């Protein structure tokens, strides 16, 4: 993909962005080792961060200064199901906590290829159960919790919401999915192999899905809660917000998932960002395009979680947070 196909506000950030060979297991192991020692972008002032270990998962808790709104957000990091850690999203999670006075809980889950399905989704469900059980202690209304994530984390969030729905009990108030990885059938589309998508190509996608599932992606059957788009009946899922760039590998699967949700009466907002590559909101957090997207996310969370805030103030605070992080 040529640089002039990317939005002008994002070109500088993606100008030297390499296509990572995450289809190589040694490279994946190297990246995960490196991520444990390199510093992450600072979260900025006004948010206390605490980590706790659960049975299999871990959680990283972001608590803003002052009075809480009583609502919370369960966040799931990206990385193609094979790389990443909660700390990589300190800036994003702290911004959400600070702007909306939310308690944000980010999940540390086990990664493929060492840990195949269902380890990641089991860990996310464990974190959800912990947050529900600890809601009173944390000052959270258990009925005002949204589930969110980016990329593979967005896909896990979508699967988690499905699993919670089927189990009954208190349901998420909303799901907020940034460029989610929803469909294991995308890597089986060979016509996408020749497109050099920035950051995440279909070759990487095929390897990641294969390692996670323990089988070739796109087959006739996948396990339940492994690939969100494979679910036949989406009725009864919570209000949904999905964002994706129109030059993202995941554009088609996000668009179709949003349409299917709407078809069964689930309120769904699809934010298609023109000329935006995968994960741009993390790579170019200060771009006006990113700020507009995050303001849309704030509005959706404000409505879904019954928050009282001024969107204009939030937009200003987000710019200040970015400049001081």
JOBELDA-V68256 format. One record per residue. N is the residue number from 1. RES is the residue in one letter. PHI is phi as a letter, one per 20 degrees, with the letter a starting at -180 (NA if undefined). D_LAST is the distance of its C-alpha to the last C-alpha in Angstrom with 1 decimal. Layout:
n=N res=RES phi=PHI d_last=D_LAST
n=N res=RES phi=PHI d_last=D_LAST
This chain:
n=1 res=X phi=NA d_last=30.9
n=2 res=X phi=e d_last=30.8
n=3 res=X phi=f d_last=27.7
n=4 res=X phi=f d_last=29.4
n=5 res=X phi=e d_last=29.4
n=6 res=X phi=e d_last=25.6
n=7 res=X phi=g d_last=24.2
n=8 res=X phi=g d_last=23.7
n=9 res=X phi=f d_last=20.1
n=10 res=X phi=d d_last=19.4
n=11 res=X phi=f d_last=21.8
n=12 res=X phi=f d_last=19.7
n=13 res=X phi=f d_last=17.3
n=14 res=X phi=d d_last=20.5
n=15 res=X phi=g d_last=22.7
n=16 res=X phi=d d_last=22.7
n=17 res=X phi=f d_last=21.8
n=18 res=X phi=f d_last=24.6
n=19 res=X phi=e d_last=26.7
n=20 res=X phi=f d_last=26.1
n=21 res=X phi=e d_last=29.5
n=22 res=X phi=f d_last=28.5
n=23 res=X phi=e d_last=32.2
n=24 res=X phi=d d_last=32.8
n=25 res=X phi=f d_last=32.7
n=26 res=X phi=f d_last=32.2
n=27 res=X phi=f d_last=29.1
n=28 res=X phi=f d_last=27.7
n=29 res=X phi=f d_last=28.5
n=30 res=X phi=f d_last=26.9
n=31 res=X phi=f d_last=23.6
n=32 res=X phi=f d_last=23.4
n=33 res=X phi=f d_last=24.2
n=34 res=X phi=f d_last=21.6
n=35 res=X phi=f d_last=18.9
n=36 res=X phi=f d_last=19.9
n=37 res=X phi=d d_last=19.2
n=38 res=X phi=e d_last=16.4
n=39 res=X phi=f d_last=12.9
n=40 res=X phi=e d_last=10.5
n=41 res=X phi=g d_last=6.9
n=42 res=X phi=f d_last=5.1
n=43 res=X phi=f d_last=5.6
n=44 res=X phi=n d_last=4.4
n=45 res=X phi=f d_last=7.8
n=46 res=X phi=n d_last=10.9
n=47 res=X phi=c d_last=11.5
n=48 res=X phi=e d_last=14.0
n=49 res=X phi=d d_last=14.4
n=50 res=X phi=c d_last=18.0
n=51 res=X phi=d d_last=19.9
n=52 res=X phi=c d_last=23.6
n=53 res=X phi=e d_last=26.3
n=54 res=X phi=e d_last=28.8
n=55 res=X phi=f d_last=32.0
n=56 res=X phi=d d_last=30.9
n=57 res=X phi=e d_last=27.3
n=58 res=X phi=c d_last=24.3
n=59 res=X phi=c d_last=21.8
n=60 res=X phi=d d_last=18.2
n=61 res=X phi=d d_last=17.8
n=62 res=X phi=d d_last=14.9
n=63 res=X phi=d d_last=16.3
n=64 res=X phi=f d_last=14.8
n=65 res=X phi=f d_last=16.1
n=66 res=X phi=n d_last=19.4
n=67 res=X phi=f d_last=22.0
n=68 res=X phi=e d_last=21.5
n=69 res=X phi=f d_last=23.0
n=70 res=X phi=n d_last=25.2
n=71 res=X phi=d d_last=24.0
n=72 res=X phi=b d_last=22.1
n=73 res=X phi=c d_last=20.8
n=74 res=X phi=e d_last=21.8
n=75 res=X phi=d d_last=19.4
n=76 res=X phi=c d_last=20.8
n=77 res=X phi=f d_last=18.9
n=78 res=X phi=e d_last=20.4
n=79 res=X phi=p d_last=22.0
n=80 res=X phi=m d_last=25.6
n=81 res=X phi=m d_last=26.8
n=82 res=X phi=c d_last=27.0
n=83 res=X phi=c d_last=23.5
n=84 res=X phi=o d_last=20.2
n=85 res=X phi=a d_last=18.9
n=86 res=X phi=g d_last=16.9
n=87 res=X phi=g d_last=14.0
n=88 res=X phi=f d_last=13.3
n=89 res=X phi=d d_last=12.2
n=90 res=X phi=g d_last=9.9
n=91 res=X phi=f d_last=7.2
n=92 res=X phi=f d_last=10.3
n=93 res=X phi=f d_last=12.1
n=94 res=X phi=f d_last=9.8
n=95 res=X phi=f d_last=9.5
n=96 res=X phi=f d_last=13.3
n=97 res=X phi=f d_last=13.9
n=98 res=X phi=f d_last=12.3
n=99 res=X phi=f d_last=13.7
n=100 res=X phi=d d_last=17.1
n=101 res=X phi=l d_last=17.6
n=102 res=X phi=e d_last=18.4
n=103 res=X phi=e d_last=18.9
n=104 res=X phi=d d_last=17.5
n=105 res=X phi=c d_last=19.3
n=106 res=X phi=d d_last=18.6
n=107 res=X phi=e d_last=21.7
n=108 res=X phi=e d_last=22.3
n=109 res=X phi=c d_last=25.5
n=110 res=X phi=f d_last=28.0
n=111 res=X phi=d d_last=28.0
n=112 res=X phi=f d_last=30.9
n=113 res=X phi=e d_last=32.9
n=114 res=X phi=f d_last=33.5
n=115 res=X phi=d d_last=33.2
n=116 res=X phi=e d_last=34.8
n=117 res=X phi=g d_last=35.1
n=118 res=X phi=d d_last=35.2
n=119 res=X phi=g d_last=32.8
n=120 res=X phi=f d_last=29.5
n=121 res=X phi=f d_last=30.8
n=122 res=X phi=f d_last=32.5
n=123 res=X phi=f d_last=29.3
n=124 res=X phi=f d_last=27.6
n=125 res=X phi=f d_last=30.6
n=126 res=X phi=f d_last=30.6
n=127 res=X phi=f d_last=27.1
n=128 res=X phi=f d_last=28.3
n=129 res=X phi=f d_last=31.3
n=130 res=X phi=f d_last=29.4
n=131 res=X phi=f d_last=27.2
n=132 res=X phi=f d_last=30.4
n=133 res=X phi=f d_last=32.2
n=134 res=X phi=d d_last=29.4
n=135 res=X phi=g d_last=28.7
n=136 res=X phi=f d_last=30.6
n=137 res=X phi=f d_last=29.1
n=138 res=X phi=e d_last=25.6
n=139 res=X phi=m d_last=26.5
n=140 res=X phi=d d_last=26.4
n=141 res=X phi=e d_last=29.2
n=142 res=X phi=f d_last=30.3
n=143 res=X phi=e d_last=31.3
n=144 res=X phi=c d_last=27.9
n=145 res=X phi=c d_last=25.9
n=146 res=X phi=d d_last=24.7
n=147 res=X phi=d d_last=24.3
n=148 res=X phi=b d_last=21.8
n=149 res=X phi=a d_last=20.6
n=150 res=X phi=c d_last=19.9
n=151 res=X phi=l d_last=22.6
n=152 res=X phi=f d_last=24.7
n=153 res=X phi=f d_last=22.8
n=154 res=X phi=f d_last=23.9
n=155 res=X phi=f d_last=27.4
n=156 res=X phi=f d_last=27.4
n=157 res=X phi=f d_last=26.3
n=158 res=X phi=f d_last=29.2
n=159 res=X phi=f d_last=31.6
n=160 res=X phi=f d_last=30.5
n=161 res=X phi=f d_last=31.2
n=162 res=X phi=f d_last=34.6
n=163 res=X phi=f d_last=35.4
n=164 res=X phi=f d_last=34.5
n=165 res=X phi=g d_last=36.7
n=166 res=X phi=f d_last=39.6
n=167 res=X phi=e d_last=39.4
n=168 res=X phi=m d_last=39.6
n=169 res=X phi=n d_last=38.3
n=170 res=X phi=f d_last=35.2
n=171 res=X phi=d d_last=33.4
n=172 res=X phi=f d_last=29.8
n=173 res=X phi=f d_last=29.3
n=174 res=X phi=a d_last=27.7
n=175 res=X phi=c d_last=26.2
n=176 res=X phi=c d_last=23.2
n=177 res=X phi=d d_last=23.4
n=178 res=X phi=e d_last=21.0
n=179 res=X phi=k d_last=23.3
n=180 res=X phi=f d_last=25.3
n=181 res=X phi=e d_last=27.7
n=182 res=X phi=d d_last=30.7
n=183 res=X phi=c d_last=33.9
n=184 res=X phi=f d_last=35.5
n=185 res=X phi=e d_last=38.0
n=186 res=X phi=f d_last=35.7
n=187 res=X phi=f d_last=36.0
n=188 res=X phi=e d_last=39.7
n=189 res=X phi=e d_last=39.7
n=190 res=X phi=f d_last=40.8
n=191 res=X phi=f d_last=40.6
n=192 res=X phi=e d_last=36.7
n=193 res=X phi=f d_last=37.0
n=194 res=X phi=e d_last=37.5
n=195 res=X phi=e d_last=34.4
n=196 res=X phi=e d_last=31.5
n=197 res=X phi=f d_last=28.7
n=198 res=X phi=f d_last=25.2
n=199 res=X phi=m d_last=23.6
n=200 res=X phi=c d_last=26.1
n=201 res=X phi=e d_last=29.8
n=202 res=X phi=f d_last=32.7
n=203 res=X phi=f d_last=33.9
n=204 res=X phi=f d_last=30.7
n=205 res=X phi=f d_last=31.1
n=206 res=X phi=f d_last=34.7
n=207 res=X phi=f d_last=34.0
n=208 res=X phi=f d_last=31.2
n=209 res=X phi=f d_last=33.4
n=210 res=X phi=f d_last=36.4
n=211 res=X phi=f d_last=34.9
n=212 res=X phi=f d_last=33.6
n=213 res=X phi=f d_last=36.9
n=214 res=X phi=m d_last=39.1
n=215 res=X phi=b d_last=41.1
n=216 res=X phi=f d_last=41.0
n=217 res=X phi=f d_last=38.8
n=218 res=X phi=n d_last=40.6
n=219 res=X phi=f d_last=43.7
n=220 res=X phi=f d_last=45.9
n=221 res=X phi=c d_last=44.4
n=222 res=X phi=c d_last=41.1
n=223 res=X phi=f d_last=40.5
n=224 res=X phi=f d_last=39.5
n=225 res=X phi=m d_last=35.8
n=226 res=X phi=e d_last=35.0
n=227 res=X phi=c d_last=34.6
n=228 res=X phi=g d_last=33.7
n=229 res=X phi=f d_last=35.7
n=230 res=X phi=f d_last=38.8
n=231 res=X phi=f d_last=39.3
n=232 res=X phi=f d_last=42.3
n=233 res=X phi=d d_last=41.9
n=234 res=X phi=e d_last=38.6
n=235 res=X phi=f d_last=40.2
n=236 res=X phi=n d_last=38.6
n=237 res=X phi=f d_last=35.0
n=238 res=X phi=f d_last=32.4
n=239 res=X phi=g d_last=30.9
n=240 res=X phi=c d_last=28.8
n=241 res=X phi=c d_last=26.0
n=242 res=X phi=c d_last=25.7
n=243 res=X phi=c d_last=23.7
n=244 res=X phi=a d_last=24.7
n=245 res=X phi=e d_last=25.0
n=246 res=X phi=f d_last=28.6
n=247 res=X phi=d d_last=28.4
n=248 res=X phi=e d_last=26.9
n=249 res=X phi=g d_last=29.5
n=250 res=X phi=e d_last=29.1
n=251 res=X phi=g d_last=29.9
n=252 res=X phi=f d_last=33.5
n=253 res=X phi=f d_last=33.0
n=254 res=X phi=f d_last=30.4
n=255 res=X phi=f d_last=32.7
n=256 res=X phi=f d_last=35.7
n=257 res=X phi=f d_last=34.1
n=258 res=X phi=f d_last=33.0
n=259 res=X phi=f d_last=36.5
n=260 res=X phi=f d_last=38.1
n=261 res=X phi=f d_last=36.1
n=262 res=X phi=f d_last=37.2
n=263 res=X phi=f d_last=40.8
n=264 res=X phi=d d_last=41.2
n=265 res=X phi=n d_last=39.7
n=266 res=X phi=e d_last=36.2
n=267 res=X phi=g d_last=33.9
n=268 res=X phi=b d_last=31.5
n=269 res=X phi=d d_last=29.1
n=270 res=X phi=d d_last=28.6
n=271 res=X phi=d d_last=25.9
n=272 res=X phi=e d_last=26.9
n=273 res=X phi=e d_last=24.5
n=274 res=X phi=f d_last=26.7
n=275 res=X phi=l d_last=26.3
n=276 res=X phi=d d_last=23.2
n=277 res=X phi=f d_last=23.2
n=278 res=X phi=f d_last=22.3
n=279 res=X phi=m d_last=18.7
n=280 res=X phi=f d_last=17.5
n=281 res=X phi=f d_last=15.0
n=282 res=X phi=e d_last=13.0
n=283 res=X phi=f d_last=14.0
n=284 res=X phi=c d_last=13.3
n=285 res=X phi=f d_last=10.6
n=286 res=X phi=e d_last=10.7
n=287 res=X phi=f d_last=14.5
n=288 res=X phi=g d_last=16.6
n=289 res=X phi=f d_last=18.5
n=290 res=X phi=f d_last=15.6
n=291 res=X phi=f d_last=14.8
n=292 res=X phi=f d_last=18.5
n=293 res=X phi=f d_last=18.7
n=294 res=X phi=f d_last=16.1
n=295 res=X phi=f d_last=17.9
n=296 res=X phi=f d_last=21.1
n=297 res=X phi=f d_last=19.8
n=298 res=X phi=g d_last=18.9
n=299 res=X phi=f d_last=22.4
n=300 res=X phi=f d_last=24.0
n=301 res=X phi=f d_last=22.5
n=302 res=X phi=g d_last=23.3
n=303 res=X phi=f d_last=26.9
n=304 res=X phi=f d_last=27.4
n=305 res=X phi=d d_last=26.1
n=306 res=X phi=l d_last=27.6
n=307 res=X phi=e d_last=24.5
n=308 res=X phi=d d_last=24.8
n=309 res=X phi=b d_last=22.1
n=310 res=X phi=e d_last=22.0
n=311 res=X phi=g d_last=20.7
n=312 res=X phi=f d_last=20.2
n=313 res=X phi=f d_last=18.0
n=314 res=X phi=f d_last=15.9
n=315 res=X phi=g d_last=15.5
n=316 res=X phi=f d_last=14.4
n=317 res=X phi=f d_last=11.9
n=318 res=X phi=f d_last=10.5
n=319 res=X phi=f d_last=10.1
n=320 res=X phi=f d_last=8.6
n=321 res=X phi=f d_last=6.0
n=322 res=X phi=f d_last=5.4
n=323 res=X phi=f d_last=5.8
n=324 res=X phi=d d_last=3.8
n=325 res=X phi=f d_last=0.0
